[in-house]
């Protein structure tokens, strides 16, 4: 339970019955999942995980998937097989459906997670979908293999400078998608993101957890050690054997663990590399989240109990 006397049927629960959807966001290892439990317990809440990888079964350790106690239902956690695909569009559709279901049974939905693209897409909408063009994709992949992804970036720069500035010259996947959108619509790919400047399509209350970089780095290093002790290598072995989809293969650290399993990297090296990659990823998350409007950021001290942080989050919700 949250401290300060929060409980089911409390004022905190009553004032959220018709309020904007609370969203708890922040970098990986910032403590979102633990704080969300306290908030959900206080508001008859259910958690919707806004995460691109905890949605997969068999990836709980590597994705830091939340562990759901019986009294706090969690959704979009461990629901897909490794070979299935997931996307921002899939998250938006699932979240809309779940929000309606949860509110229909008198609960409070809490959107919690660190996949900023999914949350931004849910808030702003996705616009008209652009279908995949497999023939075009194959041609662009061959071009990237023969000339390097920089050739695709140069083409995108000529067609859509605004989007080209947002995509790294070596990010083949995003370069191909941007060129695919241009080919299908005849308009710049950046235009498809124009709706992100528009008002939110749904009412929401965004609260972010902010820690010092030193504290965040310490927590990331600690979590890396814990997942190795808990058997993340065996988890990766089983997950890779299940032939994961291209989306699932992007799980942070999975390729590093594959190198250990193939005896081309030591376990000690993998621990260091996953820690480094996770720290870099956390900084990218923060940069993306800082671009969101109307986020209230809470500075969390290293020794602050999760229950106290949950109280502070609840105090920010609508009166």
TIVEX-437455 format. One record per residue (C-alpha): residue number from 1; residue in three letters; x, y, z. Coordinates in steps of 0.02 Angstrom, whole numbers, m for minus. Example, Ala and Ser with C-alpha at 12.3 -4.5 7.8 and 13.67 -1.06 7.14 Angstrom:
REM TIVEX-437455
seq = 1	type = ALA	east = 615	north = m225	up = 390
seq = 2	type = SER	east = 684	north = m53	up = 357
//
This chain:
REM TIVEX-437455
seq = 1	type = UNK	east = 0	north = 0	up = 0
seq = 2	type = UNK	east = 51	north = 180	up = m24
seq = 3	type = UNK	east = 98	north = 272	up = 133
seq = 4	type = UNK	east = m7	north = 416	up = 196
seq = 5	type = UNK	east = m166	north = 313	up = 214
seq = 6	type = UNK	east = m207	north = 282	up = 31
seq = 7	type = UNK	east = m323	north = 133	up = 6
seq = 8	type = UNK	east = m461	north = 67	up = m105
seq = 9	type = UNK	east = m614	north = 179	up = m95
seq = 10	type = UNK	east = m506	north = 327	up = m40
seq = 11	type = UNK	east = m524	north = 505	up = m100
seq = 12	type = UNK	east = m379	north = 472	up = m219
seq = 13	type = UNK	east = m483	north = 336	up = m303
seq = 14	type = UNK	east = m644	north = 438	up = m310
seq = 15	type = UNK	east = m564	north = 591	up = m391
seq = 16	type = UNK	east = m492	north = 485	up = m532
seq = 17	type = UNK	east = m654	north = 403	up = m586
seq = 18	type = UNK	east = m680	north = 524	up = m732
seq = 19	type = UNK	east = m509	north = 608	up = m738
seq = 20	type = UNK	east = m379	north = 611	up = m877
seq = 21	type = UNK	east = m280	north = 450	up = m891
seq = 22	type = UNK	east = m126	north = 457	up = m778
seq = 23	type = UNK	east = 37	north = 415	up = m867
seq = 24	type = UNK	east = 197	north = 379	up = m772
seq = 25	type = UNK	east = 351	north = 396	up = m880
seq = 26	type = UNK	east = 540	north = 405	up = m866
seq = 27	type = UNK	east = 702	north = 324	up = m915
seq = 28	type = UNK	east = 737	north = 140	up = m892
seq = 29	type = UNK	east = 783	north = 96	up = m711
seq = 30	type = UNK	east = 705	north = 255	up = m644
seq = 31	type = UNK	east = 584	north = 154	up = m536
seq = 32	type = UNK	east = 423	north = 175	up = m635
seq = 33	type = UNK	east = 356	north = m1	up = m609
seq = 34	type = UNK	east = 376	north = m1	up = m420
seq = 35	type = UNK	east = 301	north = 173	up = m401
seq = 36	type = UNK	east = 157	north = 127	up = m516
seq = 37	type = UNK	east = 110	north = m16	up = m401
seq = 38	type = UNK	east = 86	north = 103	up = m256
seq = 39	type = UNK	east = m16	north = 222	up = m364
seq = 40	type = UNK	east = m125	north = 83	up = m434
seq = 41	type = UNK	east = m160	north = 10	up = m263
seq = 42	type = UNK	east = m220	north = 179	up = m204
seq = 43	type = UNK	east = m340	north = 206	up = m349
seq = 44	type = UNK	east = m411	north = 35	up = m392
seq = 45	type = UNK	east = m292	north = 44	up = m535
seq = 46	type = UNK	east = m232	north = m69	up = m674
seq = 47	type = UNK	east = m67	north = m47	up = m764
seq = 48	type = UNK	east = m44	north = m37	up = m953
seq = 49	type = UNK	east = 138	north = m67	up = m992
seq = 50	type = UNK	east = 199	north = 54	up = m1125
seq = 51	type = UNK	east = 350	north = m47	up = m1175
seq = 52	type = UNK	east = 406	north = m118	up = m1341
seq = 53	type = UNK	east = 486	north = m275	up = m1269
seq = 54	type = UNK	east = 403	north = m327	up = m1106
seq = 55	type = UNK	east = 255	north = m369	up = m1218
seq = 56	type = UNK	east = 349	north = m529	up = m1267
seq = 57	type = UNK	east = 340	north = m691	up = m1171
seq = 58	type = UNK	east = 510	north = m759	up = m1122
seq = 59	type = UNK	east = 596	north = m590	up = m1113
seq = 60	type = UNK	east = 552	north = m538	up = m936
seq = 61	type = UNK	east = 729	north = m516	up = m870
seq = 62	type = UNK	east = 804	north = m425	up = m1018
seq = 63	type = UNK	east = 654	north = m310	up = m1037
seq = 64	type = UNK	east = 637	north = m280	up = m849
seq = 65	type = UNK	east = 454	north = m329	up = m862
seq = 66	type = UNK	east = 353	north = m283	up = m708
seq = 67	type = UNK	east = 297	north = m422	up = m592
seq = 68	type = UNK	east = 111	north = m403	up = m563
seq = 69	type = UNK	east = 38	north = m445	up = m393
seq = 70	type = UNK	east = m138	north = m519	up = m396
seq = 71	type = UNK	east = m220	north = m359	up = m334
seq = 72	type = UNK	east = m149	north = m250	up = m475
seq = 73	type = UNK	east = m185	north = m318	up = m648
seq = 74	type = UNK	east = m52	north = m281	up = m779
seq = 75	type = UNK	east = m87	north = m276	up = m965
seq = 76	type = UNK	east = 23	north = m291	up = m1120
seq = 77	type = UNK	east = 154	north = m391	up = m1024
seq = 78	type = UNK	east = 209	north = m561	up = m1088
seq = 79	type = UNK	east = 66	north = m579	up = m1212
seq = 80	type = UNK	east = 158	north = m612	up = m1376
seq = 81	type = UNK	east = 266	north = m754	up = m1438
seq = 82	type = UNK	east = 442	north = m712	up = m1495
seq = 83	type = UNK	east = 398	north = m724	up = m1679
seq = 84	type = UNK	east = 253	north = m602	up = m1671
seq = 85	type = UNK	east = 266	north = m418	up = m1720
seq = 86	type = UNK	east = 221	north = m266	up = m1615
seq = 87	type = UNK	east = 219	north = m83	up = m1660
seq = 88	type = UNK	east = 161	north = 90	up = m1606
seq = 89	type = UNK	east = m1	north = 63	up = m1702
seq = 90	type = UNK	east = m30	north = m102	up = m1613
seq = 91	type = UNK	east = 1	north = m19	up = m1445
seq = 92	type = UNK	east = m121	north = 123	up = m1482
seq = 93	type = UNK	east = m259	north = 3	up = m1533
seq = 94	type = UNK	east = m231	north = m108	up = m1381
seq = 95	type = UNK	east = m220	north = 38	up = m1260
seq = 96	type = UNK	east = m381	north = 117	up = m1324
seq = 97	type = UNK	east = m473	north = m48	up = m1302
seq = 98	type = UNK	east = m401	north = m82	up = m1129
seq = 99	type = UNK	east = m436	north = 93	up = m1066
seq = 100	type = UNK	east = m619	north = 73	up = m1111
seq = 101	type = UNK	east = m627	north = m98	up = m1028
seq = 102	type = UNK	east = m542	north = m41	up = m868
seq = 103	type = UNK	east = m649	north = 113	up = m849
seq = 104	type = UNK	east = m803	north = 10	up = m889
seq = 105	type = UNK	east = m773	north = m98	up = m736
seq = 106	type = UNK	east = m739	north = 52	up = m625
seq = 107	type = UNK	east = m549	north = 44	up = m624
seq = 108	type = UNK	east = m416	north = 174	up = m654
seq = 109	type = UNK	east = m296	north = 140	up = m798
seq = 110	type = UNK	east = m114	north = 189	up = m772
seq = 111	type = UNK	east = m5	north = 196	up = m927
seq = 112	type = UNK	east = 172	north = 159	up = m869
seq = 113	type = UNK	east = 331	north = 139	up = m968
seq = 114	type = UNK	east = 479	north = 204	up = m1062
seq = 115	type = UNK	east = 440	north = 180	up = m1247
seq = 116	type = UNK	east = 417	north = 363	up = m1289
seq = 117	type = UNK	east = 363	north = 333	up = m1469
seq = 118	type = UNK	east = 217	north = 225	up = m1411
seq = 119	type = UNK	east = 159	north = 354	up = m1285
seq = 120	type = UNK	east = 176	north = 497	up = m1408
seq = 121	type = UNK	east = 79	north = 398	up = m1538
seq = 122	type = UNK	east = m60	north = 363	up = m1413
seq = 123	type = UNK	east = m71	north = 546	up = m1364
seq = 124	type = UNK	east = m62	north = 622	up = m1537
seq = 125	type = UNK	east = m125	north = 486	up = m1652
seq = 126	type = UNK	east = m39	north = 399	up = m1796
seq = 127	type = UNK	east = m120	north = 480	up = m1947
seq = 128	type = UNK	east = m168	north = 376	up = m2097
seq = 129	type = UNK	east = m70	north = 212	up = m2100
seq = 130	type = UNK	east = 52	north = 181	up = m2242
seq = 131	type = UNK	east = 60	north = m1	up = m2296
seq = 132	type = UNK	east = 226	north = m91	up = m2314
seq = 133	type = UNK	east = 292	north = m107	up = m2492
seq = 134	type = UNK	east = 395	north = m265	up = m2486
seq = 135	type = UNK	east = 463	north = m247	up = m2663
seq = 136	type = UNK	east = 523	north = m71	up = m2629
seq = 137	type = UNK	east = 597	north = m125	up = m2464
seq = 138	type = UNK	east = 698	north = m262	up = m2548
seq = 139	type = UNK	east = 766	north = m140	up = m2676
seq = 140	type = UNK	east = 815	north = m16	up = m2541
seq = 141	type = UNK	east = 897	north = m153	up = m2437
seq = 142	type = UNK	east = 1000	north = m208	up = m2587
seq = 143	type = UNK	east = 1052	north = m28	up = m2615
seq = 144	type = UNK	east = 1103	north = m11	up = m2434
seq = 145	type = UNK	east = 1204	north = m172	up = m2444
seq = 146	type = UNK	east = 1291	north = m119	up = m2603
seq = 147	type = UNK	east = 1320	north = 66	up = m2569
seq = 148	type = UNK	east = 1296	north = 82	up = m2382
seq = 149	type = UNK	east = 1148	north = 157	up = m2288
seq = 150	type = UNK	east = 1225	north = 329	up = m2315
seq = 151	type = UNK	east = 1162	north = 318	up = m2496
seq = 152	type = UNK	east = 984	north = 303	up = m2430
seq = 153	type = UNK	east = 1015	north = 448	up = m2312
seq = 154	type = UNK	east = 1075	north = 557	up = m2457
seq = 155	type = UNK	east = 917	north = 516	up = m2553
seq = 156	type = UNK	east = 809	north = 557	up = m2402
seq = 157	type = UNK	east = 903	north = 719	up = m2377
seq = 158	type = UNK	east = 857	north = 772	up = m2553
seq = 159	type = UNK	east = 674	north = 723	up = m2535
seq = 160	type = UNK	east = 638	north = 767	up = m2354
seq = 161	type = UNK	east = 776	north = 867	up = m2266
seq = 162	type = UNK	east = 675	north = 884	up = m2105
seq = 163	type = UNK	east = 658	north = 695	up = m2082
seq = 164	type = UNK	east = 837	north = 663	up = m2139
seq = 165	type = UNK	east = 901	north = 772	up = m1997
seq = 166	type = UNK	east = 806	north = 662	up = m1874
seq = 167	type = UNK	east = 875	north = 495	up = m1936
seq = 168	type = UNK	east = 1053	north = 435	up = m1914
seq = 169	type = UNK	east = 1140	north = 399	up = m2081
seq = 170	type = UNK	east = 1169	north = 218	up = m2026
seq = 171	type = UNK	east = 990	north = 186	up = m1965
seq = 172	type = UNK	east = 939	north = 78	up = m2114
seq = 173	type = UNK	east = 768	north = 30	up = m2044
seq = 174	type = UNK	east = 707	north = 208	up = m2020
seq = 175	type = UNK	east = 783	north = 268	up = m2183
seq = 176	type = UNK	east = 690	north = 133	up = m2278
seq = 177	type = UNK	east = 527	north = 173	up = m2190
seq = 178	type = UNK	east = 543	north = 359	up = m2227
seq = 179	type = UNK	east = 576	north = 326	up = m2411
seq = 180	type = UNK	east = 432	north = 202	up = m2415
seq = 181	type = UNK	east = 312	north = 333	up = m2346
seq = 182	type = UNK	east = 370	north = 461	up = m2474
seq = 183	type = UNK	east = 346	north = 336	up = m2615
seq = 184	type = UNK	east = 171	north = 289	up = m2556
seq = 185	type = UNK	east = 104	north = 463	up = m2516
seq = 186	type = UNK	east = 203	north = 580	up = m2627
seq = 187	type = UNK	east = 229	north = 688	up = m2472
seq = 188	type = UNK	east = 377	north = 707	up = m2354
seq = 189	type = UNK	east = 387	north = 577	up = m2217
seq = 190	type = UNK	east = 402	north = 721	up = m2092
seq = 191	type = UNK	east = 225	north = 772	up = m2139
seq = 192	type = UNK	east = 162	north = 609	up = m2063
seq = 193	type = UNK	east = 232	north = 669	up = m1897
seq = 194	type = UNK	east = 147	north = 837	up = m1908
seq = 195	type = UNK	east = 6	north = 778	up = m1798
seq = 196	type = UNK	east = 131	north = 769	up = m1655
seq = 197	type = UNK	east = 121	north = 959	up = m1645
seq = 198	type = UNK	east = m69	north = 951	up = m1632
seq = 199	type = UNK	east = m168	north = 945	up = m1468
seq = 200	type = UNK	east = m179	north = 776	up = m1382
seq = 201	type = UNK	east = m318	north = 666	up = m1449
seq = 202	type = UNK	east = m353	north = 601	up = m1273
seq = 203	type = UNK	east = m347	north = 684	up = m1102
seq = 204	type = UNK	east = m197	north = 628	up = m1000
seq = 205	type = UNK	east = m96	north = 679	up = m848
seq = 206	type = UNK	east = 90	north = 650	up = m876
seq = 207	type = UNK	east = 208	north = 631	up = m730
seq = 208	type = UNK	east = 393	north = 593	up = m755
seq = 209	type = UNK	east = 519	north = 521	up = m633
seq = 210	type = UNK	east = 685	north = 610	up = m641
seq = 211	type = UNK	east = 845	north = 549	up = m559
seq = 212	type = UNK	east = 1021	north = 617	up = m568
seq = 213	type = UNK	east = 1125	north = 534	up = m702
seq = 214	type = UNK	east = 1243	north = 464	up = m571
seq = 215	type = UNK	east = 1097	north = 383	up = m480
seq = 216	type = UNK	east = 1023	north = 317	up = m642
seq = 217	type = UNK	east = 1191	north = 246	up = m696
seq = 218	type = UNK	east = 1211	north = 159	up = m528
seq = 219	type = UNK	east = 1037	north = 83	up = m539
seq = 220	type = UNK	east = 1068	north = 23	up = m717
seq = 221	type = UNK	east = 1232	north = m60	up = m668
seq = 222	type = UNK	east = 1148	north = m143	up = m520
seq = 223	type = UNK	east = 1005	north = m206	up = m628
seq = 224	type = UNK	east = 1124	north = m277	up = m756
seq = 225	type = UNK	east = 1212	north = m378	up = m621
seq = 226	type = UNK	east = 1045	north = m440	up = m555
seq = 227	type = UNK	east = 980	north = m502	up = m722
seq = 228	type = UNK	east = 1140	north = m599	up = m755
seq = 229	type = UNK	east = 1127	north = m679	up = m583
seq = 230	type = UNK	east = 945	north = m721	up = m620
seq = 231	type = UNK	east = 987	north = m812	up = m782
seq = 232	type = UNK	east = 968	north = m689	up = m925
seq = 233	type = UNK	east = 1087	north = m791	up = m1033
seq = 234	type = UNK	east = 972	north = m942	up = m1026
seq = 235	type = UNK	east = 823	north = m829	up = m1058
seq = 236	type = UNK	east = 910	north = m761	up = m1214
seq = 237	type = UNK	east = 955	north = m937	up = m1272
seq = 238	type = UNK	east = 773	north = m993	up = m1266
seq = 239	type = UNK	east = 708	north = m833	up = m1343
seq = 240	type = UNK	east = 829	north = m837	up = m1490
seq = 241	type = UNK	east = 787	north = m1020	up = m1520
seq = 242	type = UNK	east = 604	north = m966	up = m1543
seq = 243	type = UNK	east = 652	north = m868	up = m1701
seq = 244	type = UNK	east = 604	north = m692	up = m1641
seq = 245	type = UNK	east = 527	north = m565	up = m1758
seq = 246	type = UNK	east = 631	north = m418	up = m1821
seq = 247	type = UNK	east = 545	north = m308	up = m1691
seq = 248	type = UNK	east = 583	north = m428	up = m1548
seq = 249	type = UNK	east = 765	north = m445	up = m1601
seq = 250	type = UNK	east = 790	north = m260	up = m1563
seq = 251	type = UNK	east = 774	north = m292	up = m1376
seq = 252	type = UNK	east = 918	north = m199	up = m1295
seq = 253	type = UNK	east = 1060	north = m319	up = m1258
seq = 254	type = UNK	east = 991	north = m469	up = m1350
seq = 255	type = UNK	east = 1124	north = m466	up = m1486
seq = 256	type = UNK	east = 1260	north = m447	up = m1354
seq = 257	type = UNK	east = 1195	north = m602	up = m1265
seq = 258	type = UNK	east = 1189	north = m694	up = m1431
seq = 259	type = UNK	east = 1375	north = m660	up = m1449
seq = 260	type = UNK	east = 1407	north = m738	up = m1278
seq = 261	type = UNK	east = 1304	north = m890	up = m1325
seq = 262	type = UNK	east = 1405	north = m904	up = m1486
seq = 263	type = UNK	east = 1567	north = m896	up = m1384
seq = 264	type = UNK	east = 1623	north = m738	up = m1474
seq = 265	type = UNK	east = 1610	north = m628	up = m1319
seq = 266	type = UNK	east = 1645	north = m658	up = m1135
seq = 267	type = UNK	east = 1509	north = m642	up = m1005
seq = 268	type = UNK	east = 1608	north = m506	up = m915
seq = 269	type = UNK	east = 1619	north = m407	up = m1077
seq = 270	type = UNK	east = 1433	north = m430	up = m1105
seq = 271	type = UNK	east = 1393	north = m361	up = m933
seq = 272	type = UNK	east = 1496	north = m206	up = m969
seq = 273	type = UNK	east = 1423	north = m183	up = m1143
seq = 274	type = UNK	east = 1242	north = m203	up = m1088
seq = 275	type = UNK	east = 1271	north = m78	up = m948
seq = 276	type = UNK	east = 1347	north = 44	up = m1072
seq = 277	type = UNK	east = 1208	north = 21	up = m1200
seq = 278	type = UNK	east = 1073	north = 40	up = m1068
seq = 279	type = UNK	east = 1149	north = 201	up = m1001
seq = 280	type = UNK	east = 1156	north = 272	up = m1177
seq = 281	type = UNK	east = 976	north = 217	up = m1209
seq = 282	type = UNK	east = 918	north = 299	up = m1047
seq = 283	type = UNK	east = 989	north = 465	up = m1105
seq = 284	type = UNK	east = 898	north = 450	up = m1272
seq = 285	type = UNK	east = 737	north = 413	up = m1180
seq = 286	type = UNK	east = 756	north = 568	up = m1074
seq = 287	type = UNK	east = 790	north = 675	up = m1227
seq = 288	type = UNK	east = 632	north = 611	up = m1311
seq = 289	type = UNK	east = 524	north = 629	up = m1155
seq = 290	type = UNK	east = 588	north = 806	up = m1124
seq = 291	type = UNK	east = 511	north = 853	up = m1292
seq = 292	type = UNK	east = 338	north = 810	up = m1226
seq = 293	type = UNK	east = 225	north = 952	up = m1172
seq = 294	type = UNK	east = 140	north = 961	up = m1004
seq = 295	type = UNK	east = 247	north = 835	up = m910
seq = 296	type = UNK	east = 269	north = 866	up = m725
seq = 297	type = UNK	east = 441	north = 801	up = m676
seq = 298	type = UNK	east = 473	north = 738	up = m500
seq = 299	type = UNK	east = 653	north = 737	up = m439
seq = 300	type = UNK	east = 678	north = 572	up = m348
seq = 301	type = UNK	east = 819	north = 558	up = m222
seq = 302	type = UNK	east = 923	north = 397	up = m219
seq = 303	type = UNK	east = 858	north = 349	up = m48
seq = 304	type = UNK	east = 676	north = 399	up = m73
seq = 305	type = UNK	east = 557	north = 252	up = m38
seq = 306	type = UNK	east = 442	north = 201	up = m180
seq = 307	type = UNK	east = 292	north = 227	up = m68
seq = 308	type = UNK	east = 340	north = 409	up = m41
seq = 309	type = UNK	east = 364	north = 437	up = m227
seq = 310	type = UNK	east = 192	north = 361	up = m259
seq = 311	type = UNK	east = 115	north = 482	up = m135
seq = 312	type = UNK	east = 197	north = 627	up = m226
seq = 313	type = UNK	east = 131	north = 565	up = m394
seq = 314	type = UNK	east = m45	north = 546	up = m326
seq = 315	type = UNK	east = m40	north = 723	up = m255
seq = 316	type = UNK	east = m16	north = 789	up = m433
seq = 317	type = UNK	east = m173	north = 711	up = m502
seq = 318	type = UNK	east = m331	north = 815	up = m534
seq = 319	type = UNK	east = m426	north = 874	up = m380
//
